[in-house]
């Protein structure tokens, strides 16, 4: 099946832990790896994408389709993660097709209204934009949970890549934030490791 960037390309937001394996549909520009990281303290989520090659977001064909692109479809409804999840459950859409300079628009799903602008791909209105960083084949961006319509930090998502509008790879996953106590432990792990190493290998100059 070939997936497209608009609503006509049926969504599949299914549950798996962050970092699922890409499902390759065809050769070419694809996802090499991806993950989503939620920070409840900052009320934001950061998305990390690594492609199989540096993306070409500038070149377009006669139909205006970008040589390379990607799309996230995000649903805060994680209780029924199935391949046929209703489109109405998708609450936020991030489309590489709409990159503007160094910013990414975040659109509504279709639960309220569809943006008649052809550039919207059949999705809802833009609710905000966020900056992104592209370094070689790696792209990252951070979005407030409020823009993702996922205030508790839990959401399912599907992300896929395209070449001139044709899907080349797809991944599904779910982000579940760690409790604050777990964040404190993770933050302290480097210090704990250093202390443990020092205790096992004390300085020869110590008394």
Backbone as JSON, one array per atom type, in Angstrom:
{
  "sequence": "XXXXXXXXXXXXXXXXXXXXXXXXXXXXXXXXXXXXXXXXXXXXXXXXXXXXXXXXXXXXXXXXXXXXXXXXXXXXXXXXXXXXXXXXXXXXXXXXXXXXXXXXXXXXXXXXXXXXXXXXXXXXXXXXXXXXXXXXXXXXXXXXXXXXXXXXXXXXXXXXXXXXXXXXXXXXXXXXXXXXXXXXXXXXXXXXXXXXXXXXXXXXXXX",
  "N": [[0.85, -1.19, 0.0], [0.5, 2.24, -0.76], [1.2, 5.15, 0.94], [0.03, 8.47, 1.49], [0.58, 12.04, 2.04], [-1.68, 13.47, 2.89], [-5.05, 13.51, 4.38], [-6.29, 11.58, 2.91], [-4.5, 9.53, 2.75], [-4.73, 6.84, 4.6], [-4.66, 6.87, 8.11], [-2.52, 5.31, 10.54], [-2.24, 4.92, 13.71], [-0.69, 3.29, 15.97], [0.01, 1.34, 18.89], [3.16, 1.06, 20.37], [6.24, 0.78, 22.09], [8.29, 3.7, 22.38], [10.55, 4.12, 19.71], [10.15, 2.2, 17.72], [10.61, -0.23, 15.07], [11.32, 0.75, 11.76], [9.01, 0.35, 9.08], [9.54, -0.64, 5.99], [8.37, 0.51, 2.91], [9.15, 1.01, 0.31], [12.14, 1.46, -1.66], [14.73, 3.98, -1.11], [14.68, 7.34, 0.18], [14.42, 7.1, 3.58], [13.37, 6.33, 6.98], [15.87, 5.92, 9.34], [16.12, 5.75, 12.09], [14.18, 6.61, 15.0], [12.76, 8.49, 17.71], [10.76, 9.54, 20.5], [10.66, 11.85, 23.11], [9.44, 12.69, 26.19], [9.08, 15.41, 28.36], [7.84, 16.09, 31.27], [8.25, 18.02, 33.16], [8.98, 20.31, 31.77], [6.82, 20.42, 30.19], [6.71, 19.47, 27.49], [7.51, 17.81, 24.37], [10.08, 16.12, 22.69], [11.18, 15.3, 19.47], [13.04, 12.99, 17.64], [14.57, 12.37, 14.64], [16.24, 10.26, 12.38], [17.4, 9.99, 9.18], [17.97, 7.93, 6.24], [19.56, 9.28, 4.55], [20.77, 12.64, 3.96], [18.06, 14.88, 3.97], [16.26, 16.3, 1.18], [14.59, 19.01, 1.2], [13.9, 21.02, -0.49], [13.75, 20.72, -3.34], [11.19, 20.36, -5.76], [8.55, 18.65, -7.54], [6.63, 18.72, -10.64], [4.09, 18.8, -9.63], [4.34, 20.09, -7.31], [5.23, 18.66, -5.15], [7.47, 17.8, -2.54], [10.87, 16.68, -2.82], [11.84, 15.11, -0.69], [10.21, 14.3, 2.34], [8.39, 14.26, 5.5], [6.02, 13.07, 7.92], [4.17, 13.46, 10.9], [1.57, 11.98, 12.75], [-0.48, 12.42, 15.38], [-1.99, 11.1, 18.26], [-3.72, 11.54, 21.26], [-5.18, 9.57, 22.34], [-4.72, 6.66, 23.69], [-5.8, 4.27, 24.41], [-6.96, 2.51, 22.66], [-5.19, 1.28, 20.59], [-5.02, 0.6, 17.5], [-4.74, -0.55, 14.08], [-6.8, 0.46, 12.6], [-7.61, 2.83, 13.76], [-9.84, 5.52, 14.3], [-9.88, 8.41, 12.14], [-10.69, 10.65, 13.44], [-9.52, 10.56, 15.9], [-6.96, 11.5, 15.66], [-5.16, 14.2, 16.69], [-3.17, 16.07, 16.28], [-0.99, 17.19, 13.73], [2.06, 17.07, 12.08], [3.8, 18.26, 9.42], [6.31, 17.76, 7.1], [6.02, 18.72, 4.57], [5.18, 21.27, 4.85], [7.19, 22.86, 5.78], [8.55, 25.91, 6.81], [11.0, 27.97, 6.27], [12.92, 27.76, 9.07], [11.03, 26.52, 10.6], [8.3, 24.47, 11.76], [4.96, 23.89, 11.05], [2.23, 23.03, 13.2], [-0.64, 21.27, 12.94], [-4.23, 21.07, 13.53], [-6.12, 18.03, 13.9], [-8.84, 16.5, 12.3], [-10.98, 16.87, 13.88], [-12.35, 19.15, 14.52], [-12.52, 21.15, 12.36], [-11.79, 21.36, 8.83], [-9.03, 22.75, 7.15], [-9.45, 24.74, 4.38], [-7.4, 25.46, 2.71], [-5.27, 24.4, 0.15], [-2.7, 23.6, 0.76], [-2.92, 22.44, 3.23], [-3.44, 19.76, 3.08], [-5.85, 18.51, 3.61], [-6.12, 18.45, 6.34], [-6.65, 19.96, 9.64], [-6.72, 23.38, 10.91], [-3.77, 25.44, 11.3], [-2.28, 25.41, 14.43], [-0.08, 26.35, 15.64], [3.49, 27.01, 15.44], [6.75, 25.49, 15.47], [10.3, 25.59, 16.06], [12.8, 23.79, 14.17], [15.66, 21.62, 13.96], [18.11, 20.76, 11.65], [20.66, 18.61, 10.91], [22.78, 17.35, 8.78], [21.76, 14.13, 8.26], [19.99, 14.15, 10.35], [17.17, 15.19, 12.15], [15.53, 17.25, 14.48], [12.95, 18.33, 16.71], [11.12, 20.26, 19.08], [8.08, 20.33, 20.83], [5.48, 22.03, 22.55], [3.4, 20.31, 24.88], [0.81, 21.17, 24.88], [0.34, 22.04, 22.27], [0.31, 19.64, 21.0], [-1.97, 18.57, 21.86], [-1.91, 16.85, 24.01], [-1.95, 16.86, 27.01], [-1.19, 15.32, 29.24], [1.08, 14.12, 28.47], [1.06, 11.63, 27.31], [0.85, 9.86, 24.36], [-0.02, 8.41, 21.19], [1.56, 7.73, 18.06], [2.18, 8.08, 14.53], [4.74, 8.06, 12.17], [5.99, 8.89, 9.02], [7.97, 8.69, 6.0], [8.41, 10.37, 2.84], [8.88, 10.38, -0.74], [8.57, 12.62, -3.19], [5.82, 12.59, -2.63], [5.22, 9.87, -2.33], [5.08, 7.22, -0.06], [7.89, 5.99, 1.7], [8.83, 4.78, 4.01], [7.66, 3.79, 7.27], [6.71, 4.26, 10.69], [5.32, 3.28, 13.79], [4.34, 4.24, 17.09], [4.38, 4.87, 20.67], [4.36, 7.32, 23.2], [5.21, 7.46, 26.51], [5.4, 9.25, 29.35], [8.01, 9.43, 31.81], [7.69, 9.18, 35.39], [8.2, 11.98, 37.67], [10.09, 11.23, 39.68], [11.56, 9.25, 38.43], [12.82, 10.7, 36.44], [14.56, 12.2, 38.01], [16.27, 10.21, 38.93], [17.41, 9.34, 36.52], [18.73, 11.66, 35.76], [20.61, 11.8, 37.76], [22.19, 9.58, 37.34], [24.74, 9.7, 35.86], [26.39, 10.96, 37.79], [26.2, 9.16, 39.91], [27.41, 6.96, 38.72], [30.03, 7.89, 38.41], [30.79, 8.23, 41.08], [30.62, 5.61, 41.98], [32.58, 4.41, 40.42], [34.82, 5.76, 41.41], [34.87, 4.85, 44.0], [35.54, 2.22, 43.66], [38.0, 2.41, 42.5], [40.08, 3.92, 44.1], [41.99, 6.92, 44.49], [45.53, 6.75, 44.21], [46.85, 8.48, 45.75], [45.39, 8.95, 47.91], [44.69, 8.9, 51.44]],
  "CA": [[0.0, 0.0, 0.0], [1.22, 3.5, -0.8], [0.61, 6.16, 1.82], [0.22, 9.84, 1.05], [0.71, 12.96, 3.15], [-2.94, 14.07, 3.33], [-5.98, 12.65, 5.09], [-6.62, 10.46, 2.04], [-3.62, 8.43, 3.13], [-5.35, 6.42, 5.85], [-3.74, 6.91, 9.24], [-2.39, 4.16, 11.41], [-1.53, 5.31, 14.92], [-0.8, 2.1, 16.79], [0.86, 1.42, 20.07], [4.41, 0.33, 20.59], [7.07, 1.67, 22.87], [9.08, 4.61, 21.57], [11.71, 3.52, 19.07], [9.75, 1.05, 16.93], [11.39, -0.44, 13.87], [10.69, 1.28, 10.57], [8.46, -0.59, 8.14], [9.9, -0.1, 4.69], [7.41, 0.26, 1.85], [9.86, 1.07, -0.95], [13.52, 1.92, -1.48], [14.96, 5.42, -1.24], [14.73, 8.13, 1.4], [13.67, 6.38, 4.6], [13.73, 6.51, 8.38], [16.87, 5.0, 9.88], [15.73, 5.58, 13.48], [13.36, 7.69, 15.52], [12.28, 8.36, 19.08], [10.08, 10.69, 21.08], [11.03, 11.98, 24.52], [8.52, 13.6, 26.87], [9.57, 16.04, 29.58], [6.67, 16.66, 31.94], [8.64, 19.22, 33.91], [8.94, 21.43, 30.83], [5.56, 20.32, 29.47], [7.04, 19.43, 26.08], [7.99, 16.55, 23.82], [11.1, 16.3, 21.67], [11.16, 14.24, 18.48], [14.34, 12.79, 17.01], [14.49, 11.58, 13.4], [17.45, 10.06, 11.59], [17.04, 9.45, 7.88], [19.03, 7.15, 5.61], [20.37, 10.23, 3.79], [20.33, 14.02, 4.23], [16.84, 15.15, 3.2], [16.15, 17.41, 0.25], [13.28, 19.61, 1.42], [13.75, 22.16, -1.38], [13.35, 20.33, -4.7], [9.78, 20.0, -5.95], [8.21, 18.19, -8.88], [5.64, 19.55, -11.34], [2.87, 18.87, -8.81], [4.66, 20.83, -6.09], [5.59, 17.75, -4.07], [8.88, 17.87, -2.18], [11.66, 15.47, -3.09], [11.8, 14.35, 0.55], [9.38, 14.89, 3.38], [7.98, 13.37, 6.58], [4.78, 13.49, 8.56], [3.74, 12.88, 12.17], [0.15, 12.02, 13.08], [-0.41, 12.19, 16.82], [-3.27, 10.9, 18.94], [-3.59, 11.37, 22.71], [-6.03, 8.45, 22.74], [-3.84, 5.5, 23.65], [-6.49, 3.1, 24.98], [-7.36, 1.59, 21.6], [-4.18, 1.46, 19.58], [-5.2, -0.38, 16.44], [-4.42, -0.04, 12.75], [-7.95, 1.15, 12.02], [-8.03, 3.91, 14.66], [-10.55, 6.54, 13.53], [-9.17, 9.64, 11.85], [-11.11, 11.66, 14.38], [-8.66, 10.48, 17.08], [-5.7, 12.21, 15.4], [-5.39, 15.56, 17.16], [-2.1, 16.98, 15.87], [-0.29, 16.73, 12.54], [3.27, 17.83, 11.76], [4.09, 17.85, 8.05], [7.49, 18.34, 6.47], [5.58, 19.41, 3.35], [4.87, 22.66, 5.15], [8.33, 23.55, 6.38], [8.66, 27.33, 6.46], [12.28, 28.41, 6.83], [13.39, 26.82, 10.09], [9.9, 26.24, 11.49], [7.34, 23.45, 11.38], [3.6, 24.11, 11.55], [1.49, 21.92, 13.83], [-2.05, 21.44, 12.59], [-5.29, 20.27, 14.13], [-6.61, 16.89, 13.12], [-10.08, 16.89, 11.61], [-12.08, 16.76, 14.84], [-13.1, 20.4, 14.59], [-12.8, 21.63, 11.0], [-10.68, 21.19, 7.89], [-8.53, 23.97, 6.53], [-9.69, 24.63, 2.94], [-6.17, 25.73, 1.98], [-4.76, 23.19, -0.46], [-1.45, 23.22, 1.43], [-3.24, 21.74, 4.48], [-3.54, 18.33, 2.83], [-7.1, 17.98, 4.14], [-6.12, 18.48, 7.8], [-7.24, 21.14, 10.26], [-6.0, 24.66, 10.86], [-2.49, 25.54, 12.02], [-2.47, 25.88, 15.8], [1.17, 26.95, 16.09], [4.69, 26.53, 14.77], [7.9, 25.25, 16.35], [11.55, 25.52, 15.3], [13.42, 22.48, 14.05], [17.09, 21.64, 13.66], [18.51, 19.73, 10.71], [22.11, 18.48, 10.82], [23.01, 16.17, 7.95], [20.59, 13.27, 8.13], [19.26, 14.15, 11.61], [16.24, 16.3, 12.37], [14.9, 17.26, 15.79], [12.12, 19.47, 17.05], [10.45, 20.18, 20.38], [6.76, 20.96, 20.78], [4.73, 22.03, 23.81], [2.35, 19.3, 24.93], [-0.47, 21.81, 24.57], [0.18, 22.06, 20.81], [0.06, 18.27, 20.58], [-3.25, 18.18, 22.47], [-1.61, 15.7, 24.87], [-1.5, 17.53, 28.23], [-0.58, 14.41, 30.22], [2.32, 13.61, 27.92], [0.9, 10.31, 26.72], [0.25, 9.92, 23.03], [0.4, 7.48, 20.16], [1.9, 8.48, 16.85], [2.7, 7.43, 13.35], [5.6, 8.96, 11.41], [6.43, 8.25, 7.79], [8.75, 9.5, 5.07], [7.93, 10.31, 1.45], [9.64, 10.91, -1.86], [7.61, 13.16, -4.15], [4.47, 12.2, -2.25], [5.06, 8.43, -2.17], [5.66, 6.8, 1.2], [9.04, 5.09, 1.6], [8.98, 4.04, 5.27], [6.7, 4.22, 8.29], [6.93, 3.76, 12.06], [4.29, 3.61, 14.76], [4.87, 4.17, 18.44], [3.65, 5.56, 21.73], [5.21, 7.99, 24.18], [4.68, 7.43, 27.87], [6.39, 9.99, 30.14], [8.47, 8.88, 33.09], [7.3, 9.99, 36.55], [9.28, 12.9, 38.09], [11.13, 10.54, 40.44], [12.41, 8.54, 37.48], [13.67, 11.71, 35.79], [15.62, 12.55, 38.94], [17.23, 9.1, 38.94], [18.15, 9.38, 35.25], [19.63, 12.81, 35.8], [21.69, 11.54, 38.72], [22.95, 8.38, 36.98], [26.16, 9.95, 35.58], [27.09, 11.24, 39.04], [26.27, 7.9, 40.65], [28.41, 6.11, 38.07], [31.36, 8.41, 38.73], [31.07, 7.94, 42.49], [30.84, 4.17, 42.1], [33.89, 4.13, 39.84], [35.84, 6.28, 42.32], [34.92, 4.0, 45.18], [36.21, 0.96, 43.3], [39.38, 2.69, 42.11], [40.49, 5.14, 44.84], [43.26, 7.53, 44.06], [46.72, 6.22, 44.91], [47.36, 9.52, 46.64], [44.48, 9.1, 49.05], [45.23, 8.36, 52.69]],
  "C": [[0.88, 1.24, 0.0], [0.48, 4.52, 0.03], [0.93, 7.54, 1.28], [0.15, 10.78, 2.24], [-0.59, 13.51, 3.67], [-3.81, 13.07, 4.05], [-6.33, 11.44, 4.24], [-5.7, 9.27, 2.28], [-4.02, 7.97, 4.52], [-4.32, 6.32, 6.96], [-3.69, 5.58, 9.96], [-1.56, 4.59, 12.61], [-1.68, 4.15, 15.89], [0.26, 2.11, 17.87], [2.05, 0.5, 20.05], [5.27, 1.28, 21.38], [7.91, 2.51, 21.94], [10.29, 3.9, 21.01], [11.37, 2.27, 18.29], [10.63, 0.94, 15.69], [10.63, 0.07, 12.66], [10.19, 0.15, 9.68], [8.68, -0.02, 6.76], [8.88, -0.49, 3.64], [8.09, 0.23, 0.49], [11.25, 1.65, -0.7], [13.61, 3.42, -1.61], [15.1, 6.09, 0.11], [13.82, 7.48, 2.45], [14.09, 6.83, 5.99], [14.78, 5.47, 8.74], [16.57, 4.71, 11.35], [14.89, 6.77, 13.9], [13.06, 7.43, 16.98], [11.6, 9.65, 19.49], [10.34, 10.7, 22.57], [10.16, 13.06, 25.16], [9.15, 14.11, 28.15], [8.39, 16.73, 30.25], [7.01, 17.91, 32.73], [8.56, 20.46, 33.03], [7.65, 21.45, 30.02], [5.8, 20.33, 27.95], [7.5, 18.04, 25.68], [9.0, 16.86, 22.72], [11.12, 15.07, 20.77], [12.51, 14.19, 17.77], [14.16, 11.89, 15.8], [15.87, 11.47, 12.78], [17.04, 9.38, 10.3], [18.22, 8.65, 7.3], [19.94, 8.02, 4.75], [19.92, 11.64, 4.16], [19.11, 14.35, 3.37], [16.97, 16.35, 2.28], [14.73, 17.97, 0.37], [12.97, 20.72, 0.41], [13.22, 21.78, -2.76], [11.89, 19.9, -4.75], [9.57, 19.5, -7.37], [7.13, 19.09, -9.48], [4.35, 19.71, -10.55], [3.12, 19.61, -7.5], [5.04, 19.95, -4.92], [7.1, 17.8, -3.81], [9.59, 16.55, -2.48], [11.64, 14.55, -1.88], [10.92, 15.06, 1.56], [9.08, 13.85, 4.44], [6.69, 13.89, 7.17], [4.55, 12.72, 9.85], [2.23, 13.03, 12.29], [0.03, 11.55, 14.52], [-1.8, 12.09, 17.43], [-3.04, 10.73, 20.43], [-4.42, 10.19, 23.22], [-5.23, 7.17, 22.59], [-4.5, 4.22, 24.17], [-6.89, 2.09, 23.92], [-6.41, 1.76, 20.43], [-4.27, 0.34, 18.55], [-4.95, 0.28, 15.1], [-5.58, 0.74, 12.15], [-8.49, 2.24, 12.96], [-8.71, 5.01, 13.84], [-9.72, 7.8, 13.31], [-9.48, 10.72, 12.87], [-10.23, 11.66, 15.63], [-7.31, 11.16, 16.88], [-5.92, 13.68, 15.73], [-4.3, 16.55, 16.76], [-1.35, 16.35, 14.71], [0.89, 17.66, 12.27], [3.75, 17.34, 10.4], [5.33, 18.56, 7.52], [7.15, 19.06, 5.18], [5.37, 20.89, 3.58], [5.98, 23.39, 5.87], [8.4, 24.99, 5.87], [9.94, 27.87, 7.08], [12.8, 27.37, 7.8], [12.27, 26.46, 11.06], [8.95, 25.22, 10.87], [5.96, 23.82, 11.91], [3.05, 22.85, 12.21], [0.01, 22.19, 13.61], [-2.97, 20.63, 13.49], [-5.5, 19.03, 13.29], [-7.86, 17.36, 12.38], [-11.27, 16.88, 12.55], [-12.91, 18.02, 14.93], [-13.51, 20.89, 13.19], [-11.58, 21.4, 10.13], [-10.32, 22.53, 7.27], [-8.71, 23.83, 5.02], [-8.45, 24.91, 2.09], [-5.61, 24.42, 1.44], [-3.49, 22.68, 0.22], [-1.7, 22.4, 2.69], [-3.34, 20.24, 4.3], [-4.8, 17.71, 3.4], [-7.18, 18.0, 5.66], [-6.71, 19.79, 8.32], [-6.35, 22.35, 10.17], [-4.7, 24.59, 11.66], [-2.76, 26.11, 13.4], [-1.2, 26.53, 16.36], [2.32, 26.42, 15.26], [5.81, 26.36, 15.79], [9.17, 25.21, 15.49], [12.04, 24.07, 15.2], [14.89, 22.66, 13.71], [17.4, 20.48, 12.73], [20.03, 19.75, 10.6], [22.41, 17.21, 10.04], [21.74, 15.37, 7.79], [19.72, 13.23, 9.39], [18.41, 15.4, 11.78], [15.62, 16.15, 13.74], [14.0, 18.47, 15.93], [11.43, 19.19, 18.38], [9.14, 20.94, 20.3], [6.12, 20.94, 22.16], [3.63, 20.97, 23.77], [0.98, 19.89, 24.59], [-0.71, 21.85, 23.06], [-0.11, 20.66, 20.27], [-1.28, 17.75, 21.07], [-3.06, 16.92, 23.32], [-1.09, 16.23, 26.21], [-0.84, 16.61, 29.25], [0.7, 13.77, 29.7], [2.25, 12.22, 27.33], [0.24, 10.44, 25.36], [0.79, 8.8, 22.15], [0.73, 8.29, 18.92], [2.29, 7.55, 15.72], [3.55, 8.45, 12.63], [6.03, 8.2, 10.16], [7.19, 9.24, 6.92], [8.18, 9.34, 3.66], [8.98, 10.84, 0.49], [8.64, 11.32, -2.92], [6.2, 12.6, -3.9], [4.23, 10.73, -2.05], [5.78, 7.97, -0.91], [6.77, 5.79, 0.99], [9.29, 4.3, 2.87], [8.0, 4.6, 6.28], [7.0, 3.55, 9.61], [5.73, 4.16, 12.9], [4.87, 3.48, 16.15], [3.97, 4.89, 19.42], [4.66, 6.15, 22.71], [4.52, 7.97, 25.53], [5.72, 8.1, 28.77], [6.77, 9.25, 31.41], [7.97, 9.76, 34.23], [8.48, 10.86, 36.97], [10.41, 12.2, 38.83], [12.1, 9.82, 39.5], [13.34, 9.5, 36.76], [14.83, 12.09, 36.7], [16.7, 11.47, 38.97], [18.07, 9.14, 37.68], [19.15, 10.52, 35.23], [20.84, 12.54, 36.68], [22.58, 10.37, 38.32], [24.41, 8.66, 36.66], [26.97, 10.2, 36.85], [27.26, 9.98, 39.87], [27.35, 7.0, 40.07], [29.82, 6.57, 38.4], [31.75, 8.08, 40.16], [31.37, 6.46, 42.69], [32.22, 3.8, 41.56], [35.01, 4.59, 40.77], [35.99, 5.39, 43.54], [35.64, 2.68, 44.91], [37.68, 1.18, 42.93], [39.83, 3.97, 42.79], [41.83, 5.64, 44.35], [44.42, 6.98, 44.86], [47.3, 7.22, 45.87], [46.49, 9.7, 47.88], [45.1, 8.44, 50.28], [44.21, 7.47, 53.38]]
}
